[in-house]
Amino acid sequence: MKAGAFFAGLAVIATTLLSIDAVPANAQDKKPYTIYLSNNFVGNDWRQQMLRSADIAVKKPPLAGRVDLKVEVVETTVQAQINSLNNIIRNKPDAIVIDAGSGEALNPTIEKACKAGIVVIAFDQIVSAPCAYTMESDWGRAPRVEAEWLVKKLGGKGKILVDRGLAGAPISAQLQGGFEEVIKKYPGIEVVGYFNGDYALGPEQAGVASLLAAHPQVDAIFVQGYGAGAIKALQDAGRPIVPITGSPFNLTTTTCAQTQGAQCILAPNPAYLSAEALKLAVEILDGKKPAEKKILLRNAFLTTDPVPSELYPDATMQKIEVGKNAFPDMAPGLFLPVSPDWVEITPAEAAGSK
């Protein structure tokens, strides 16, 4: 993985093509833009890697010398993030990139920032304020690709378990709904049980284990979280390893790569979204604006057995391989891929080990 060249499959959809506004000739001679990163939560590996990715990206070309990055991390309440944003606005930065605690509640504060002439980009967990740019992974597409992959693996027939994700989380409902929308087209596929994986290994493994005890036949498992917990539950129950979906945490990619018979498809939401948002902010401030404010990133899926291209022609697949996107000697919570194709963030840097 270069660590990033291997994952150069990241492509921004056509609506994000940049306009032909010229970049000022003296852009590189300007003083750095002051950009704040507002983050409301650091309680998991992804968020910590996201913050590291932003810090690393602004120290390397092409962003080196262009960004004076200031990070504001607040407690996990919407009001705390609103208060922090109000303080940021008073400092009159050039831009703010936000991993938002709410898609709606921050809108009045964001509108205030826009009126003050501040470029606002919400990434990962986005907002609906019309003045803000938004950047997120294409969550409408990901579960549909995973569903088609499972159907292909099962030959259109089989009994499956479905992860509901985290109760009350909009993204969980979106992922489950997208998956089931495809599955219902295949009458030979039967959902025999649901569990809440909570995007955590413990609940995922326990949820699958409980359902395995109740169902002697399970042919595949749709997991929103790790996927490695589901494989461990199958192993502990002495059951065959069935096709699973999941997310490309290092624990999962290594488990998929090293478990005999494992069949996995993993849908990334790269932690380097923060770096992508910072790069976009600099481009906008330089006068190079996107044609649309809503930007969807179509990330390459990681898989043990790539889907034939005719099944989902616009889905890029990368094979899971030790040393390229699976690192047995690195932190299990490292989220892959670690780097976009325009800057090199190494696995060690992303993991915070150097």
Backbone hydrogen bonds in HBPLUS format (Angstrom, degrees):
<---DONOR---> <-ACCEPTOR-->    atom                        ^
c    i                          cat <-CA-CA->   ^        H-A-AA   ^      H-
h    n   atom  resd res      DA  || num        DHA   H-A  angle D-A-AA Bond
n    s   type  num  typ     dist DA aas  dist angle  dist       angle   num
A0003-ALA N   A0001-MET O   2.51 MM   2  3.94 121.2  1.84 136.3 120.6     1
A0004-GLY N   A0001-MET O   2.50 MM   3  5.11 105.7  2.04  92.0 114.3     2
A0007-PHE N   A0004-GLY O   2.95 MM   3  5.14 133.5  2.17  99.0 112.4     3
A0008-ALA N   A0005-ALA O   3.13 MM   3  5.17 147.2  2.24 118.8 114.2     4
A0011-ALA N   A0298-ARG O   3.36 MM 287  5.59 168.4  2.37 140.3 143.7     5
A0298-ARG N   A0011-ALA O   3.19 MM 287  5.59 161.4  2.23 160.2 161.4     6
A0016-THR N   A0013-ILE O   2.86 MM   3  5.80 166.9  1.87 131.7 136.0     7
A0017-LEU N   A0014-ALA O   3.08 MM   3  5.53 169.6  2.09 118.6 120.4     8
A0291-ALA N   A0017-LEU O   3.19 MM 274  6.00 145.4  2.31 139.2 146.3     9
A0019-SER N   A0289-LYS O   2.95 MM 270  5.85 175.5  1.95 161.9 163.3    10
A0027-ALA N   A0024-PRO O   3.00 MM   3  5.24 153.4  2.07 124.0 121.0    11
A0029-ASP N   A0026-ASN O   2.87 MM   3  5.18 142.7  2.01 108.9 120.8    12
A0030-LYS N   A0027-ALA O   3.24 MM   3  5.52 161.1  2.28 107.6 113.3    13
A0033-TYR N   A0066-ARG O   2.80 MM  33  6.03 160.5  1.84 144.5 138.4    14
A0068-ASP N   A0033-TYR O   2.74 MM  35  5.83 171.2  1.74 153.1 153.0    15
A0094-ASP N   A0034-THR O   2.85 MM  60  5.35 143.1  1.99 141.5 153.7    16
A0095-ALA N   A0034-THR O   3.33 MM  61  6.75 152.4  2.42 151.5 153.4    17
A0035-ILE N   A0068-ASP O   3.16 MM  33  6.14 158.4  2.21 134.1 140.1    18
A0070-LYS N   A0035-ILE O   2.99 MM  35  6.28 157.2  2.05 152.5 155.2    19
A0036-TYR N   A0095-ALA O   3.08 MM  59  6.51 157.4  2.13 149.0 149.3    20
A0097-VAL N   A0036-TYR O   2.82 MM  61  6.25 164.8  1.84 166.5 171.0    21
A0037-LEU N   A0070-LYS O   2.81 MM  33  6.25 152.3  1.88 153.6 160.7    22
A0072-GLU N   A0037-LEU O   2.86 MM  35  6.07 173.4  1.86 163.5 163.8    23
A0038-SER N   A0097-VAL O   2.84 MM  59  6.25 160.4  1.88 159.4 165.8    24
A0099-ASP N   A0038-SER O   2.94 MM  61  6.29 166.3  1.96 172.1 175.7    25
A0039-ASN N   A0072-GLU O   2.92 MM  33  6.23 169.7  1.93 167.1 168.2    26
A0074-VAL N   A0039-ASN O   3.02 MM  35  6.52 156.6  2.08 158.3 165.7    27
A0048-GLN N   A0044-ASN O   3.34 MM   4  6.64 162.1  2.38 150.4 155.3    28
A0049-GLN N   A0045-ASP O   2.94 MM   4  6.12 159.9  1.98 152.7 158.4    29
A0050-MET N   A0046-TRP O   2.79 MM   4  6.00 149.3  1.89 147.9 157.7    30
A0051-LEU N   A0047-ARG O   3.09 MM   4  6.36 155.7  2.15 148.2 152.2    31
A0052-ARG N   A0048-GLN O   3.10 MM   4  6.40 157.1  2.16 144.3 150.7    32
A0053-SER N   A0049-GLN O   2.82 MM   4  6.01 156.0  1.88 151.4 158.1    33
A0054-ALA N   A0050-MET O   3.18 MM   4  6.47 154.7  2.25 146.3 151.6    34
A0055-ASP N   A0051-LEU O   3.19 MM   4  6.45 164.6  2.22 148.5 152.1    35
A0056-ILE N   A0052-ARG O   2.90 MM   4  6.12 158.2  1.95 155.6 161.4    36
A0057-ALA N   A0053-SER O   2.93 MM   4  6.01 164.3  1.96 148.9 153.6    37
A0058-VAL N   A0054-ALA O   3.29 MM   4  6.48 156.6  2.35 150.8 154.5    38
A0059-LYS N   A0056-ILE O   3.07 MM   3  5.43 155.0  2.14 110.5 118.4    39
A0060-LYS N   A0057-ALA O   3.32 MM   3  5.49 166.8  2.33 107.6 111.4    40
A0063-LEU N   A0060-LYS O   3.06 MM   3  5.98 121.8  2.41 142.6 139.8    41
A0064-ALA N   A0060-LYS O   2.94 MM   4  4.74 130.2  2.20 108.7 115.4    42
A0066-ARG N   A0063-LEU O   2.86 MM   3  5.18 161.8  1.89 135.6 137.4    43
A0077-THR N   A0075-GLU O   2.75 MM   2  5.74 139.9  1.91 107.6  95.2    44
A0081-GLN N   A0077-THR O   3.30 MM   4  6.66 153.8  2.38 145.2 151.4    45
A0081-GLN N   A0078-VAL O   3.09 MM   3  5.24 117.7  2.50  98.2 113.0    46
A0082-ILE N   A0078-VAL O   2.94 MM   4  6.27 154.0  2.01 152.3 160.4    47
A0083-ASN N   A0079-GLN O   2.89 MM   4  6.11 165.0  1.91 152.3 155.8    48
A0084-SER N   A0080-ALA O   3.00 MM   4  6.17 156.7  2.06 142.9 149.4    49
A0085-LEU N   A0081-GLN O   2.85 MM   4  6.05 158.9  1.90 147.7 153.5    50
A0086-ASN N   A0082-ILE O   2.95 MM   4  6.22 155.2  2.01 151.8 158.2    51
A0087-ASN N   A0083-ASN O   3.16 MM   4  6.47 151.5  2.24 143.6 150.7    52
A0088-ILE N   A0084-SER O   2.94 MM   4  6.26 152.7  2.01 148.3 156.7    53
A0089-ILE N   A0085-LEU O   2.87 MM   4  6.11 161.5  1.91 154.0 158.0    54
A0090-ARG N   A0086-ASN O   3.23 MM   4  6.45 151.2  2.32 139.9 146.6    55
A0091-ASN N   A0088-ILE O   2.89 MM   3  5.20 138.8  2.06 105.0 117.5    56
A0092-LYS N   A0089-ILE O   2.97 MM   3  5.22 160.2  2.01 110.1 116.6    57
A0119-VAL N   A0094-ASP O   3.13 MM  25  6.40 166.5  2.14 146.0 141.7    58
A0096-ILE N   A0119-VAL O   2.78 MM  23  6.27 150.3  1.87 162.7 172.3    59
A0121-ILE N   A0096-ILE O   2.93 MM  25  6.37 159.7  1.97 158.2 164.0    60
A0098-ILE N   A0121-ILE O   2.81 MM  23  6.21 155.2  1.87 151.0 158.0    61
A0123-PHE N   A0098-ILE O   2.87 MM  25  6.08 156.4  1.92 150.3 157.8    62
A0100-ALA N   A0125-GLN O   3.07 MM  25  5.27 148.9  2.17 152.7 145.0    63
A0128-SER N   A0103-GLY O   3.01 MM  25  5.90 138.8  2.18 163.2 155.6    64
A0107-ASN N   A0104-GLU O   2.98 MM   3  5.49 158.2  2.03 117.9 124.9    65
A0109-THR N   A0106-LEU O   3.07 MM   3  5.50 118.7  2.46 111.7 126.3    66
A0110-ILE N   A0106-LEU O   2.93 MM   4  6.13 156.2  1.99 156.6 164.2    67
A0111-GLU N   A0107-ASN O   2.82 MM   4  6.05 160.2  1.86 159.6 164.4    68
A0112-LYS N   A0108-PRO O   3.07 MM   4  6.26 144.8  2.20 135.4 144.8    69
A0113-ALA N   A0109-THR O   3.03 MM   4  6.40 148.5  2.13 142.6 150.6    70
A0114-CYS N   A0110-ILE O   2.93 MM   4  6.28 159.6  1.97 153.1 158.5    71
A0115-LYS N   A0111-GLU O   2.96 MM   4  6.18 159.2  2.00 147.6 152.7    72
A0116-ALA N   A0112-LYS O   3.16 MM   4  6.37 131.6  2.40 135.3 147.6    73
A0116-ALA N   A0113-ALA O   3.05 MM   3  5.07 131.7  2.30  95.4 109.1    74
A0118-ILE N   A0113-ALA O   3.10 MM   5  5.45 161.5  2.14 150.6 146.8    75
A0117-GLY N   A0114-CYS O   2.88 MM   3  5.16 157.4  1.94 112.1 116.3    76
A0133-TYR N   A0120-VAL O   2.93 MM  13  6.23 167.2  1.95 161.3 157.9    77
A0122-ALA N   A0133-TYR O   2.82 MM  11  6.23 161.9  1.85 161.4 158.8    78
A0135-MET N   A0122-ALA O   2.86 MM  13  6.30 148.0  1.96 154.6 160.0    79
A0125-GLN N   A0123-PHE O   2.80 MM   2  5.69 106.0  2.35 119.4 104.0    80
A0124-ASP N   A0135-MET O   3.00 MM  11  6.52 136.3  2.19 155.8 165.3    81
A0132-ALA N   A0129-ALA O   3.11 MM   3  5.71 158.9  2.15 120.5 126.6    82
A0134-THR N   A0293-LYS O   2.87 MM 159  6.21 168.0  1.88 158.8 158.9    83
A0295-ILE N   A0134-THR O   2.83 MM 161  5.87 157.0  1.88 144.7 152.6    84
A0136-GLU N   A0295-ILE O   3.08 MM 159  6.58 156.3  2.14 160.9 167.0    85
A0297-LEU N   A0136-GLU O   2.84 MM 161  6.05 159.0  1.88 146.2 151.9    86
A0139-TRP N   A0137-SER O   2.85 MM   2  5.70 120.7  2.20 115.1  98.1    87
A0138-ASP N   A0297-LEU O   3.09 MM 159  5.69 147.2  2.20 151.4 143.5    88
A0141-ARG N   A0138-ASP O   3.21 MM   3  5.58 136.6  2.41 104.6 114.9    89
A0142-ALA N   A0138-ASP O   3.20 MM   4  6.46 158.3  2.25 152.2 158.4    90
A0144-ARG N   A0141-ARG O   3.14 MM   3  5.43 125.4  2.45 106.2 120.5    91
A0145-VAL N   A0141-ARG O   3.10 MM   4  6.39 156.4  2.16 160.6 167.6    92
A0146-GLU N   A0142-ALA O   3.08 MM   4  6.36 164.6  2.10 154.4 158.8    93
A0147-ALA N   A0143-PRO O   2.88 MM   4  5.99 151.1  1.96 138.1 145.9    94
A0148-GLU N   A0144-ARG O   3.01 MM   4  6.21 162.6  2.04 147.5 151.5    95
A0149-TRP N   A0145-VAL O   2.97 MM   4  6.18 152.7  2.04 147.5 155.6    96
A0150-LEU N   A0146-GLU O   2.97 MM   4  6.28 158.8  2.02 149.7 154.3    97
A0151-VAL N   A0147-ALA O   2.93 MM   4  6.17 165.5  1.95 154.2 158.4    98
A0152-LYS N   A0148-GLU O   2.98 MM   4  6.13 158.9  2.02 145.1 150.7    99
A0153-LYS N   A0149-TRP O   2.95 MM   4  6.24 156.1  2.01 147.6 154.4   100
A0154-LEU N   A0150-LEU O   2.92 MM   4  6.16 150.5  2.00 152.2 160.0   101
A0155-GLY N   A0151-VAL O   2.95 MM   4  5.94 111.6  2.43 139.0 155.4   102
A0156-GLY N   A0151-VAL O   3.01 MM   5  5.01 149.7  2.10 147.2 148.7   103
A0155-GLY N   A0152-LYS O   3.26 MM   3  5.13 152.9  2.33  97.2 105.2   104
A0157-LYS N   A0154-LEU O   3.29 MM   3  5.57 166.8  2.31 109.0 112.9   105
A0158-GLY N   A0188-GLY O   2.98 MM  30  6.35 157.6  2.03 142.3 136.3   106
A0190-GLU N   A0158-GLY O   2.85 MM  32  6.23 164.1  1.88 162.0 167.0   107
A0219-ASP N   A0159-LYS O   2.64 MM  60  5.26 164.3  1.66 155.7 161.5   108
A0160-ILE N   A0190-GLU O   2.82 MM  30  6.16 160.6  1.86 155.5 160.2   109
A0192-VAL N   A0160-ILE O   2.93 MM  32  5.94 156.8  1.98 156.9 164.2   110
A0161-LEU N   A0220-ALA O   3.08 MM  59  6.58 150.4  2.17 145.7 153.5   111
A0222-PHE N   A0161-LEU O   2.88 MM  61  6.15 171.8  1.89 162.2 161.4   112
A0162-VAL N   A0193-GLY O   2.97 MM  31  6.39 160.4  2.01 155.5 161.6   113
A0195-PHE N   A0162-VAL O   3.09 MM  33  6.51 146.8  2.21 149.2 153.2   114
A0163-ASP N   A0222-PHE O   2.89 MM  59  5.90 142.3  2.03 152.7 164.7   115
A0164-ARG N   A0195-PHE O   2.72 MM  31  6.00 166.5  1.74 162.6 167.5   116
A0198-ASP N   A0165-GLY O   3.11 MM  33  5.04 160.6  2.15 116.2 113.0   117
A0169-ALA N   A0166-LEU O   3.06 MM   3  5.64 167.3  2.08 138.9 141.2   118
A0172-SER N   A0169-ALA O   3.02 MM   3  5.32 125.8  2.32 105.4 119.3   119
A0173-ALA N   A0169-ALA O   3.28 MM   4  6.70 157.0  2.33 155.1 160.8   120
A0174-GLN N   A0170-PRO O   2.98 MM   4  6.24 153.6  2.06 148.7 156.7   121
A0175-LEU N   A0171-ILE O   2.93 MM   4  6.13 158.3  1.98 148.9 153.6   122
A0176-GLN N   A0172-SER O   2.98 MM   4  6.16 170.3  1.99 153.9 156.7   123
A0177-GLY N   A0173-ALA O   2.87 MM   4  5.85 161.1  1.90 144.1 150.4   124
A0178-GLY N   A0174-GLN O   2.94 MM   4  6.02 160.0  1.98 145.2 150.5   125
A0179-PHE N   A0175-LEU O   3.07 MM   4  6.20 159.3  2.11 147.0 152.4   126
A0180-GLU N   A0176-GLN O   2.94 MM   4  6.14 170.4  1.94 155.8 158.3   127
A0181-GLU N   A0177-GLY O   2.93 MM   4  5.97 141.5  2.08 143.3 153.4   128
A0182-VAL N   A0179-PHE O   3.20 MM   3  5.62 133.4  2.43 105.1 115.6   129
A0183-ILE N   A0179-PHE O   3.09 MM   4  6.37 169.3  2.10 151.2 154.4   130
A0184-LYS N   A0180-GLU O   3.00 MM   4  5.92 160.4  2.04 146.2 149.0   131
A0185-LYS N   A0182-VAL O   3.03 MM   3  5.67 158.5  2.08 117.8 124.6   132
A0186-TYR N   A0183-ILE O   2.90 MM   3  5.58 165.4  1.92 123.7 127.9   133
A0189-ILE N   A0186-TYR O   2.97 MM   3  5.70 168.5  1.99 125.6 129.4   134
A0200-ALA N   A0197-GLY O   3.14 MM   3  6.20 161.5  2.17 134.6 135.3   135
A0204-GLU N   A0200-ALA O   3.16 MM   4  6.17 156.9  2.22 150.4 157.5   136
A0205-GLN N   A0201-LEU O   2.88 MM   4  6.02 170.1  1.89 157.5 159.9   137
A0206-ALA N   A0202-GLY O   2.93 MM   4  6.10 168.6  1.94 159.6 163.3   138
A0207-GLY N   A0203-PRO O   2.82 MM   4  5.79 157.6  1.87 143.5 150.2   139
A0208-VAL N   A0204-GLU O   3.04 MM   4  6.22 165.1  2.06 151.8 155.2   140
A0209-ALA N   A0205-GLN O   2.92 MM   4  6.01 162.2  1.95 147.6 153.5   141
A0210-SER N   A0206-ALA O   2.99 MM   4  6.13 159.9  2.03 148.9 153.2   142
A0211-LEU N   A0207-GLY O   3.28 MM   4  6.49 157.3  2.34 142.5 147.9   143
A0212-LEU N   A0208-VAL O   2.86 MM   4  6.09 151.7  1.94 154.7 163.4   144
A0213-ALA N   A0209-ALA O   3.14 MM   4  6.36 150.0  2.23 145.2 151.9   145
A0214-ALA N   A0211-LEU O   3.10 MM   3  5.10 132.1  2.34  94.9 107.8   146
A0215-HIS N   A0211-LEU O   2.98 MM   4  6.10 125.3  2.29 142.9 157.3   147
A0215-HIS N   A0212-LEU O   3.32 MM   3  5.11 140.7  2.48  92.3 102.9   148
A0221-ILE N   A0243-PRO O   3.01 MM  22  6.52 155.3  2.08 156.5 164.1   149
A0245-THR N   A0221-ILE O   3.18 MM  24  6.73 137.9  2.37 156.9 165.4   150
A0247-SER N   A0225-GLY O   2.76 MM  22  5.66 115.9  2.17 149.7 168.4   151
A0247-SER N   A0226-TYR O   3.38 MM  21  5.12 149.0  2.48 107.7 115.1   152
A0231-ILE N   A0227-GLY O   3.16 MM   4  6.52 155.4  2.23 147.9 154.1   153
A0232-LYS N   A0228-ALA O   3.01 MM   4  6.25 158.0  2.06 145.9 151.7   154
A0233-ALA N   A0229-GLY O   3.02 MM   4  6.24 152.1  2.10 142.1 149.4   155
A0234-LEU N   A0230-ALA O   3.04 MM   4  6.34 154.1  2.11 147.0 153.7   156
A0235-GLN N   A0231-ILE O   2.95 MM   4  6.25 157.9  2.00 150.5 156.6   157
A0236-ASP N   A0232-LYS O   2.85 MM   4  6.05 165.0  1.88 153.7 157.5   158
A0237-ALA N   A0233-ALA O   3.07 MM   4  6.16 144.6  2.20 140.4 149.1   159
A0239-ARG N   A0234-LEU O   2.92 MM   5  5.10 159.0  1.96 161.6 157.6   160
A0238-GLY N   A0235-GLN O   3.03 MM   3  5.09 155.6  2.09 103.5 111.1   161
A0244-ILE N   A0263-GLN O   2.94 MM  19  6.41 158.2  1.99 161.9 167.6   162
A0265-ILE N   A0244-ILE O   3.14 MM  21  6.67 139.1  2.32 146.1 157.9   163
A0267-ALA N   A0246-GLY O   3.02 MM  21  6.51 151.2  2.11 163.5 155.5   164
A0249-PHE N   A0247-SER O   2.87 MM   2  5.87 139.5  2.03 104.6  94.2   165
A0336-LEU N   A0248-PRO O   2.88 MM  88  5.41 168.8  1.89 154.5 158.4   166
A0252-THR N   A0249-PHE O   2.87 MM   3  5.20 120.8  2.23 104.3 119.5   167
A0253-THR N   A0249-PHE O   2.94 MM   4  6.33 163.2  1.96 161.4 166.2   168
A0250-ASN N   A0334-LEU O   2.61 MM  84  5.14 140.7  1.75 152.7 166.0   169
A0254-THR N   A0250-ASN O   2.95 MM   4  6.00 165.4  1.98 150.5 154.7   170
A0251-LEU N   A0332-PRO O   2.94 MM  81  4.27 153.0  2.02 132.8 124.0   171
A0255-THR N   A0251-LEU O   2.97 MM   4  6.00 151.0  2.05 135.4 144.3   172
A0256-CYS N   A0252-THR O   2.82 MM   4  5.98 163.7  1.84 154.3 158.4   173
A0257-ALA N   A0253-THR O   2.90 MM   4  6.02 152.3  1.98 141.5 149.5   174
A0258-GLN N   A0254-THR O   2.88 MM   4  5.90 147.3  1.99 146.7 154.5   175
A0259-THR N   A0255-THR O   2.97 MM   4  5.68 128.1  2.25 145.3 152.7   176
A0262-ALA N   A0259-THR O   3.07 MM   3  5.50 164.2  2.09 135.2 134.8   177
A0304-THR N   A0264-CYS O   3.11 MM  40  5.51 152.9  2.18 144.2 148.7   178
A0266-LEU N   A0302-LEU O   2.72 MM  36  5.05 161.4  1.75 157.6 163.2   179
A0302-LEU N   A0266-LEU O   3.01 MM  36  5.05 164.9  2.03 148.2 150.8   180
A0273-LEU N   A0270-PRO O   3.17 MM   3  5.84 145.5  2.30 118.5 119.3   181
A0275-ALA N   A0272-TYR O   2.99 MM   3  5.14 120.7  2.35 100.3 114.3   182
A0276-GLU N   A0272-TYR O   3.07 MM   4  6.48 157.3  2.12 151.0 157.5   183
A0277-ALA N   A0273-LEU O   2.88 MM   4  6.13 153.7  1.95 149.1 155.7   184
A0278-LEU N   A0274-SER O   3.03 MM   4  6.32 152.9  2.11 144.9 151.9   185
A0279-LYS N   A0275-ALA O   2.96 MM   4  6.20 160.4  2.00 151.7 156.9   186
A0280-LEU N   A0276-GLU O   2.96 MM   4  6.19 157.7  2.01 146.7 153.0   187
A0281-ALA N   A0277-ALA O   2.94 MM   4  6.16 154.3  2.00 144.0 151.2   188
A0282-VAL N   A0278-LEU O   3.07 MM   4  6.37 159.6  2.11 151.4 155.3   189
A0283-GLU N   A0279-LYS O   3.04 MM   4  6.31 159.9  2.08 149.2 154.8   190
A0284-ILE N   A0280-LEU O   2.91 MM   4  6.18 159.7  1.95 155.4 160.4   191
A0285-LEU N   A0281-ALA O   2.94 MM   4  6.15 164.3  1.96 151.6 156.2   192
A0286-ASP N   A0282-VAL O   2.88 MM   4  6.04 138.3  2.05 143.3 155.0   193
A0288-LYS N   A0283-GLU O   2.74 MM   5  5.05 153.2  1.81 161.0 151.7   194
A0287-GLY N   A0284-ILE O   2.90 MM   3  5.06 152.8  1.98 103.9 112.9   195
A0301-PHE N   A0316-THR O   2.84 MM  15  6.23 154.3  1.90 168.2 161.3   196
A0318-GLN N   A0301-PHE O   2.72 MM  17  6.03 153.3  1.79 164.1 173.4   197
A0303-THR N   A0318-GLN O   2.92 MM  15  6.17 156.0  1.97 154.9 159.1   198
A0320-ILE N   A0303-THR O   2.88 MM  17  5.50 148.3  1.98 132.1 136.3   199
A0311-LEU N   A0308-PRO O   2.93 MM   3  5.61 154.3  2.00 121.0 128.5   200
A0315-ALA N   A0312-TYR O   2.95 MM   3  5.62 165.1  1.97 134.0 135.2   201
A0324-LYS N   A0321-GLU O   3.11 MM   3  5.55 161.8  2.14 128.4 132.8   202
A0325-ASN N   A0321-GLU O   3.07 MM   4  5.86 173.3  2.08 168.4 167.9   203
A0323-GLY N   A0326-ALA O   2.77 MM   3  5.66 165.4  1.79 156.2 156.5   204
A0330-MET N   A0327-PHE O   2.98 MM   3  5.48 165.3  2.00 127.0 127.6   205
A0334-LEU N   A0331-ALA O   3.24 MM   3  5.56 168.5  2.25 111.8 115.0   206
A0350-ALA N   A0346-THR O   2.91 MM   4  6.18 166.1  1.92 158.6 162.5   207
A0351-ALA N   A0347-PRO O   2.90 MM   4  6.04 147.2  2.01 145.3 154.1   208
A0353-SER N   A0348-ALA O   2.96 MM   5  5.24 148.0  2.06 159.9 158.7   209
A0352-GLY N   A0349-GLU O   3.04 MM   3  5.06 146.6  2.15  98.8 109.2   210
